[in-house]
Amino acid sequence: MTDQTEDKRREARHAVKSAIKARDLHTGECLGLLANVSGHGLMLRAEQEVPSNRVFQIVLELPEPLEGRERLEIGVESLWCHAGEGRFWAGFQIIDIAPEDRSLLASL
């Protein structure tokens, strides 16, 4: 049986190599850790449920500078959130990202 969430993906997602926190730019709240990423979306591993169908401006805090940057700011829309393995998994569509940040995101 195929996971319905996986069927909706336009492209493969790639696991992230290190712990990268995603924070809500406006509240400073940690939404979760980046689990995987693609050119059009990302998935977070969160301690609390993330509301679906909500737009967030998030900051990805890089554990070490990448091309002189310590963080990336990205506009995302939350598409789904599921409980599993003692935490929540939340999927997001990227809706706003600076062109120069797209290549940085791909290198994570």
C-alpha positions as CSV (number, residue, x, y, z in Angstrom):
1,M,0.0,0.0,0.0
2,T,1.3,3.4,-0.9
3,D,1.3,6.4,1.4
4,Q,-1.2,9.0,0.0
5,T,1.1,11.9,1.1
6,E,4.0,10.4,-1.0
7,D,1.8,10.2,-4.1
8,K,1.3,13.9,-4.1
9,R,5.0,14.8,-4.2
10,R,6.2,16.4,-7.5
11,E,9.8,15.4,-6.8
12,A,11.9,13.3,-4.5
13,R,12.8,14.7,-1.1
14,H,16.3,14.3,0.3
15,A,17.2,13.7,4.0
16,V,18.9,16.6,5.7
17,K,22.4,15.9,6.9
18,S,22.3,17.8,10.2
19,A,19.9,19.2,12.8
20,I,18.4,22.4,11.4
21,K,15.8,24.2,13.5
22,A,12.8,25.8,11.8
23,R,11.5,28.8,13.7
24,D,8.4,31.0,13.0
25,L,9.9,34.3,12.1
26,H,7.1,36.3,13.7
27,T,6.8,34.5,17.1
28,G,10.3,32.9,17.4
29,E,8.6,29.6,18.2
30,C,10.5,26.5,17.1
31,L,8.2,24.6,14.7
32,G,10.5,21.6,14.5
33,L,13.6,20.1,13.0
34,L,14.0,19.9,9.2
35,A,13.6,16.2,8.3
36,N,13.8,16.4,4.5
37,V,13.6,18.8,1.7
38,S,13.0,19.2,-2.1
39,G,12.9,22.1,-4.4
40,H,9.2,22.8,-3.7
41,G,8.6,21.5,-0.2
42,L,10.0,20.3,3.1
43,M,9.0,18.1,6.1
44,L,9.5,19.0,9.7
45,R,9.7,16.7,12.7
46,A,7.9,18.6,15.4
47,E,7.1,18.1,19.1
48,Q,3.7,19.8,18.8
49,E,1.0,19.6,16.2
50,V,1.4,22.2,13.4
51,P,-1.9,23.6,12.1
52,S,-2.6,22.7,8.4
53,N,-3.5,25.2,5.7
54,R,-1.5,28.0,7.4
55,V,1.1,30.3,5.9
56,F,4.4,30.7,7.9
57,Q,7.5,32.8,7.3
58,I,10.1,30.5,8.7
59,V,13.8,30.8,9.5
60,L,16.0,27.8,9.0
61,E,18.9,28.1,11.5
62,L,22.0,26.5,9.9
63,P,24.2,24.7,12.4
64,E,27.3,26.1,10.7
65,P,27.5,28.9,8.1
66,L,26.9,27.9,4.5
67,E,28.2,30.3,1.8
68,G,28.5,32.9,4.6
69,R,24.9,32.5,5.7
70,E,23.8,31.4,9.2
71,R,20.1,31.2,8.3
72,L,17.6,31.1,5.5
73,E,14.1,32.8,5.5
74,I,11.4,30.9,3.5
75,G,7.7,31.4,3.1
76,V,5.8,28.1,3.4
77,E,2.3,26.8,3.6
78,S,1.5,23.9,5.9
79,L,-0.2,21.1,4.0
80,W,-0.6,18.3,6.5
81,C,0.4,17.1,10.0
82,H,0.4,13.6,11.3
83,A,1.2,12.1,14.7
84,G,3.8,9.3,14.7
85,E,6.6,7.8,16.6
86,G,6.1,10.1,19.7
87,R,6.1,13.3,17.6
88,F,4.5,15.0,14.7
89,W,5.4,15.0,11.1
90,A,4.4,18.2,9.1
91,G,4.6,18.7,5.4
92,F,5.0,22.2,3.8
93,Q,5.0,23.7,0.3
94,I,7.5,26.4,-0.3
95,I,5.7,29.5,-1.6
96,D,8.4,32.1,-1.3
97,I,12.1,31.8,-1.5
98,A,14.8,34.1,-2.8
99,P,16.4,32.7,-6.0
100,E,19.9,32.6,-4.4
101,D,18.5,30.7,-1.4
102,R,17.1,27.9,-3.6
103,S,20.6,26.5,-4.3
104,L,21.6,26.8,-0.6
105,L,18.4,24.9,0.4
106,A,19.4,22.2,-2.1
107,S,22.8,21.8,-0.5
108,L,21.3,21.1,2.9
